[in-house]
Amino acid sequence: MEPRTPSETAVTLTQVMNPEHANPLGNVHGGWILKLIDEAGSIVASRHARHPAVTVEIDSVSFREPVYVGNLVHVQARIVRAWRTSMEVEAIVEAEDPLTGERRITSHAYLVYVALDRAGRPTPVPPVQPETEEEWRKWHEAEQRRAERLARRERERLSSR
Ligand SMILES: CC(C)(COP(=O)(O)OP(=O)(O)OC[C@H]1O[C@@H](n2cnc3c(N)ncnc32)[C@H](O)[C@@H]1OP(=O)(O)O)[C@@H](O)C(=O)NCCC(=O)NCCS
């Protein structure tokens, strides 16, 4: 399969935060942000694989700063690395005050997706071809994150027996 670069499949999703996304003080619920992160990640993974992709892991997500009603939320998602059937995607969340243009990074996450064939089985995906120094650095670091996830998955499997 031909490798694909991260920039070929990267997306930015933008959504305005309305009162239904927030508590009575106007702070947006973290769940809405997570939903946007997962939507953006899933678009990137399925564009890379050219197959539907399901989420198998979302690494810990912190909400470093509040997002308020009226803010625009931008989620930038890019593929980092692909293995046989799984792919790691990075998501960066920024909140923008549309009246001042001020932007703040509010969250960051790595997610893992698996491409599925028509029968719902994991199916092979193309490799990622990093282009920039930063993309190469993250590509190398991804192997360690994968090892940690798979070790955690194995511990959970053993403890649920
Ligand atoms: C995706 C799914 C079909 C994979 O099934 P599985 O039995 O784990 O299949 P495998 O063991 O062959 O794993 C498939 C790939 O996922 C990777 N993987 C599975 N769990 C993982 C995890 N927790 N973290 C990182 N990678 C994981 C495997 O390493 C393998 O990667 P590779 O082919 O690139 O080497 C199954 O886990 C599933 O259906 N999960 C639910 C997904 C879903 O519905 N998500 C939406 C939220 S409800």
The ligand as an SDF file (V2000), in Angstrom:
LIG
                    3D

 48 50  0  0  0  0  0  0  0  0999 V2000
  -11.6750   -2.7750   16.9480 C   0  0  0  0  0  0  0  0  0  0  0  0
  -11.8900   -4.2310   17.3250 C   0  0  0  0  0  0  0  0  0  0  0  0
  -12.6950   -4.9220   16.2170 C   0  0  0  0  0  0  0  0  0  0  0  0
  -10.5030   -4.8640   17.4040 C   0  0  0  0  0  0  0  0  0  0  0  0
  -10.6770   -6.1620   17.8440 O   0  0  0  0  0  0  0  0  0  0  0  0
   -9.4800   -6.9500   18.5340 P   0  0  0  0  0  0  0  0  0  0  0  0
   -9.9320   -8.3050   18.8750 O   0  0  0  0  0  0  0  0  0  0  0  0
   -8.8710   -6.0770   19.6060 O   0  0  0  0  0  0  0  0  0  0  0  0
   -8.4970   -7.0620   17.3090 O   0  0  0  0  0  0  0  0  0  0  0  0
   -6.9410   -7.1640   17.3600 P   0  0  0  0  0  0  0  0  0  0  0  0
   -6.4390   -7.7460   18.6360 O   0  0  0  0  0  0  0  0  0  0  0  0
   -6.5560   -7.8370   16.0500 O   0  0  0  0  0  0  0  0  0  0  0  0
   -6.4690   -5.6490   17.3090 O   0  0  0  0  0  0  0  0  0  0  0  0
   -6.5620   -4.9010   16.1390 C   0  0  0  0  0  0  0  0  0  0  0  0
   -5.5370   -3.7930   16.2150 C   0  0  0  0  0  0  0  0  0  0  0  0
   -5.9150   -2.9050   17.2590 O   0  0  0  0  0  0  0  0  0  0  0  0
   -4.8440   -2.7410   18.1580 C   0  0  0  0  0  0  0  0  0  0  0  0
   -5.4290   -2.4980   19.4640 N   0  0  0  0  0  0  0  0  0  0  0  0
   -6.4450   -3.1600   20.0420 C   0  0  0  0  0  0  0  0  0  0  0  0
   -6.7090   -2.6230   21.2500 N   0  0  0  0  0  0  0  0  0  0  0  0
   -5.8430   -1.6080   21.4080 C   0  0  0  0  0  0  0  0  0  0  0  0
   -5.6270   -0.6610   22.4260 C   0  0  0  0  0  0  0  0  0  0  0  0
   -6.3470   -0.6570   23.5480 N   0  0  0  0  0  0  0  0  0  0  0  0
   -4.6550    0.2660   22.2540 N   0  0  0  0  0  0  0  0  0  0  0  0
   -3.9170    0.2820   21.1280 C   0  0  0  0  0  0  0  0  0  0  0  0
   -4.0820   -0.5840   20.1160 N   0  0  0  0  0  0  0  0  0  0  0  0
   -5.0350   -1.5120   20.2650 C   0  0  0  0  0  0  0  0  0  0  0  0
   -4.0620   -4.0280   18.0650 C   0  0  0  0  0  0  0  0  0  0  0  0
   -2.7360   -3.8600   18.5220 O   0  0  0  0  0  0  0  0  0  0  0  0
   -4.1410   -4.2700   16.5700 C   0  0  0  0  0  0  0  0  0  0  0  0
   -3.2440   -3.3630   15.9530 O   0  0  0  0  0  0  0  0  0  0  0  0
   -2.3450   -3.7200   14.6410 P   0  0  0  0  0  0  0  0  0  0  0  0
   -3.1910   -4.5580   13.7110 O   0  0  0  0  0  0  0  0  0  0  0  0
   -2.0600   -2.4020   14.0230 O   0  0  0  0  0  0  0  0  0  0  0  0
   -1.1340   -4.4180   15.1380 O   0  0  0  0  0  0  0  0  0  0  0  0
  -12.6160   -4.4010   18.6950 C   0  0  0  0  0  0  0  0  0  0  0  0
  -11.7300   -4.0290   19.7350 O   0  0  0  0  0  0  0  0  0  0  0  0
  -13.8620   -3.5680   18.7800 C   0  0  0  0  0  0  0  0  0  0  0  0
  -14.8370   -3.8100   18.0740 O   0  0  0  0  0  0  0  0  0  0  0  0
  -13.8580   -2.5640   19.6650 N   0  0  0  0  0  0  0  0  0  0  0  0
  -14.9760   -1.6400   19.7830 C   0  0  0  0  0  0  0  0  0  0  0  0
  -14.7100   -0.4100   18.9170 C   0  0  0  0  0  0  0  0  0  0  0  0
  -15.8550    0.5720   18.9920 C   0  0  0  0  0  0  0  0  0  0  0  0
  -16.9740    0.2510   18.7520 O   0  0  0  0  0  0  0  0  0  0  0  0
  -15.4990    1.8000   19.3590 N   0  0  0  0  0  0  0  0  0  0  0  0
  -16.4380    2.8590   19.5160 C   0  0  0  0  0  0  0  0  0  0  0  0
  -16.7390    3.1180   20.9510 C   0  0  0  0  0  0  0  0  0  0  0  0
  -18.0630    2.1320   21.5200 S   0  0  0  0  0  0  0  0  0  0  0  0
  1  2  1  0
  2  3  1  0
  2  4  1  0
  2 36  1  0
  4  5  1  0
  5  6  1  0
  6  7  2  0
  6  8  1  0
  6  9  1  0
  9 10  1  0
 10 11  2  0
 10 12  1  0
 10 13  1  0
 13 14  1  0
 14 15  1  0
 15 16  1  0
 15 30  1  0
 16 17  1  0
 17 18  1  0
 17 28  1  0
 18 19  1  0
 18 27  1  0
 19 20  2  0
 20 21  1  0
 21 22  1  0
 21 27  2  0
 22 23  1  0
 22 24  2  0
 24 25  1  0
 25 26  2  0
 26 27  1  0
 28 29  1  0
 28 30  1  0
 30 31  1  0
 31 32  1  0
 32 33  2  0
 32 34  1  0
 32 35  1  0
 36 37  1  0
 36 38  1  0
 38 39  2  0
 38 40  1  0
 40 41  1  0
 41 42  1  0
 42 43  1  0
 43 44  2  0
 43 45  1  0
 45 46  1  0
 46 47  1  0
 47 48  1  0
M  END
$$$$
